Amino acid sequence: MRKTDAQRGKAAVLKLKEDEEQLVLDWINTQSVYADSMRYLIQKEIAENGIRNLQLYIPRIRDIETIKTLLPSDNVRPTTMSAPTSAVISHQEKPAEVIVKKETNSTTSEQIPLFLLLSIQV
């Protein structure tokens, strides 16, 4: 398998499998800016786990339901929060300008758009 040499300003292409899960296709079609959504997921992975070769950690054969069983169930995460039905959008709709405040260890808080939190929910 060819190693990817990422370069600023160049495309990093994702080829979909012939038997790609419908939920994966739906997620891609829901993104208004696909590249930014992928970039966010990469940044989230790095923030949580550092830079590593995911191929050493992910199951070779997997689907969304089996991945759900591997997620920590006792850890409350922002990505598991329920959103009102009005905040769930189809790929034709424009993301709502809903803001959720995330408390930090300091006295200030940062604002995270709700659609960013929802974009990583399966």
N, C-alpha and C positions, 0 to 999 in steps of 0.2 A: 504494500500500500504506500502510495506517495505521501510524503510529509508535506503539509501545507506551509508555505512561506508567506505569512501575512505581511502586507505592506500597506502603509497609510494611503488612503485614496483609491485602493484597488479593491475589486470585488472579491468576496469570499463566498463562493457558491455552495448551496445546499441542494444536493440531488435527492429527490423524493424516491422512496422505494415503490415498486410496482404494487406491493400489497400494503401500502401505508395505511395506518389506522384512520378511520374517518374523523375521529376527534382531532387528530393532528392536522388534517386538512382543514377542518373547521376552525381550529385555532389560527392557522396561518391566514385563512380568508377573513378572519375577524380583525386582524391587525390593520390599522390605518397606515402605519409606517413600519413595515415588516423589519427592515434593517435595524431600526432603533429598538424594537422589541427584542430582537435577538441580541443586540448589544447589551441591553439591560440584563438579560438572563446570564450572559457571560460575566458581566460585572458583579452580579449577585453571587454567582458561583465563586468568583475570585474573592469577594468579600467574606464569604462563609468558609471557604476551604483553601484559599491560596491558589497559586498556579500549580496545576497537576495534570497529568494525562488521565482523563476520565476513563479511557479504555481499560485502565487497570482497576477500576472501581465499579463500573456499570455491568449489569448482566448482558451477555451477548444476545440472548433471546429474551425479549421483554415486551410487555404491553402496559398500558396505563394502569389497569387494575392491579397487576403484579407490582408495579412501582409503588402504588398506594400502600400496599402491605409492608413495604420497606421503610415508609416514613415513620418518624417517631410519633406515637399517638399521645404521649403524655406531655409533649411540648406544645404550648399554645403559641402559634405563629400568626402574624398579621395576614398571611396568605390564606388562612383557614376561616377568616371572618366572613360571615354571610353578608351579602350585599342586598339592598332592596331590589326587587324585580326591575324597577325603573332604571337601575344602574347597570344592569346586564344588557349589553348591546349586541345587535347583529352586525355583520361585517359591512352592511350598507349604511348604518347609522354613524353619526359623528359622536365621538366620546363626550360624555357629559363633563362639565367643569365642576365635578364634586371633589372637594378637598377633605382629606382625613388628617387630623393632627396626630403625629407620632411623638410621644413624650421621650425625651432623652434623659441622660443622667444629670444634665445641667438644668437650670431653671427655665431655659428657653425650649421651644419646640420647633421642629421643622415640619413643613407641610409636604405631604406626598399625595399626588393625585390618585384618587380611588381606582381609576382605570389601570394605573401601573400595578397596584396591588392585585387587581383582578386578572391581569394578563398572565400571571404565573399560576393561576388556579386551574386545576384540571377537573 
